[in-house]
Amino acid sequence: MTLVEVIVALVILAISVIGILSALTVLAASSFTVNLRANVGAALRSAVEDVKSASYIACTSTNPTPMASYQAAAAQASLPTLNGQPDVKTPQVLAVNAPTGGPLAGCTQDPGLQVVEVSDWSTNGQVHETLWVVKRNGS
């Protein structure tokens, strides 16, 4: 075997090893992102269930926005952890809208239906998800 053959073999081997290591890196990163998506989704669904089970808060002149009450319900959601630390933020109620899409803030007469927008993010900001809950006044 000549020196040229040995060098060519080493170059081919080095390129192969670099390719395999790159593939493993991409696999690990995508696996981490999939796990984050699952955790954000689980926390968000938990918050949405808490908002759904919360009492309907009518929008009146004495309570012009029910957002704070729904936020308190959403904040009770259980947060998945990674190495003992939550890897998702506390879900947030972003808006409480009328069925027509307009905001309810400052309303004086309740429409009887509310669309509550709930969002959650991963702590590193890579994953964001939003769900909407329609609340109906049962009285």
C-alpha positions in Angstrom: 0.0 0.0 0.0 1.4 3.4 -1.0 1.3 6.6 0.9 -1.2 8.1 -1.5 -3.6 5.1 -0.9 -3.3 5.5 2.8 -4.1 9.3 2.6 -7.1 8.7 0.4 -8.4 6.0 2.8 -8.0 8.3 5.7 -9.8 11.2 3.9 -12.7 8.8 3.0 -12.9 7.6 6.6 -12.8 11.2 8.0 -15.6 12.3 5.7 -17.7 9.3 6.7 -17.2 9.9 10.4 -18.0 13.6 10.1 -21.2 12.7 8.2 -22.3 10.2 10.8 -21.6 12.7 13.7 -23.6 15.4 11.8 -26.5 13.0 11.4 -26.5 12.1 15.1 -26.4 15.8 16.0 -29.4 16.6 13.8 -31.3 13.6 15.2 -30.7 14.7 18.8 -31.7 18.3 18.1 -34.9 17.2 16.4 -35.8 14.8 19.2 -35.4 17.6 21.7 -37.7 19.8 19.7 -40.3 17.1 19.4 -40.2 16.6 23.2 -40.6 20.4 23.7 -43.6 20.4 21.4 -45.2 17.6 23.3 -44.6 19.3 26.7 -45.9 22.7 25.5 -49.0 20.9 24.1 -49.6 19.0 27.3 -49.3 22.1 29.5 -51.5 24.1 27.1 -54.2 21.4 27.1 -54.1 21.2 30.9 -54.6 25.0 31.0 -57.4 24.9 28.5 -59.2 22.2 30.5 -58.8 24.4 33.6 -60.2 27.4 31.8 -63.1 25.3 30.4 -64.0 24.0 33.9 -63.8 27.5 35.4 -67.1 29.3 35.9 -68.3 31.6 33.2 -67.3 35.2 34.1 -69.8 37.7 32.6 -68.5 40.9 31.2 -70.3 43.7 32.9 -69.7 47.3 33.9 -68.5 46.2 37.4 -66.2 43.5 35.8 -65.2 44.9 32.4 -62.8 42.1 31.5 -63.0 38.5 32.7 -59.4 37.9 31.6 -57.8 37.9 35.1 -60.2 35.3 36.4 -59.5 33.0 33.4 -55.8 33.6 33.8 -55.9 32.4 37.4 -57.5 29.2 36.1 -54.9 28.8 33.4 -52.0 29.3 35.8 -53.1 26.2 37.7 -52.0 24.0 34.8 -49.4 21.3 35.6 -46.1 22.0 33.9 -43.9 19.2 32.5 -40.3 19.2 33.7 -36.9 18.4 32.3 -34.2 17.6 34.8 -36.4 18.9 37.6 -37.0 22.3 35.9 -40.1 23.2 33.9 -39.3 23.4 30.2 -42.5 25.4 29.5 -43.7 28.7 30.7 -46.9 29.2 32.6 -49.8 29.3 30.1 -51.2 32.8 29.5 -54.7 33.9 28.6 -54.0 36.4 25.8 -57.5 37.6 25.1 -61.2 37.2 25.8 -63.1 38.1 22.7 -66.7 38.3 21.7 -67.9 35.7 19.2 -67.6 38.3 16.5 -63.8 38.5 17.1 -63.8 41.9 18.9 -62.3 42.3 22.4 -64.6 42.3 25.4 -62.4 44.7 27.4 -64.5 47.6 28.6 -67.9 46.0 27.7 -71.0 46.9 29.6 -73.3 44.1 28.3 -72.2 40.5 28.2 -72.8 38.7 24.8 -73.4 35.3 26.4 -70.4 33.7 24.5 -66.7 34.3 25.0 -63.7 33.1 23.0 -60.8 32.7 25.4 -57.3 32.6 23.7 -54.7 30.6 25.7 -51.1 30.3 24.7 -47.9 28.7 26.0 -44.2 28.8 25.1 -41.2 26.7 25.8 -38.7 28.3 28.2 -36.2 28.6 25.3 -38.8 30.3 23.0 -38.4 27.7 20.3 -42.0 26.3 20.6 -45.2 28.3 20.8 -48.8 27.0 20.7 -52.2 28.6 21.0 -55.7 27.2 21.6 -59.1 28.8 21.9 -61.9 27.9 24.2 -65.5 29.0 23.7 -67.3 29.7 27.0 -71.1 29.9 27.1 -73.2 31.6 29.8 -75.3 28.8 31.2 -77.7 31.0 33.1 
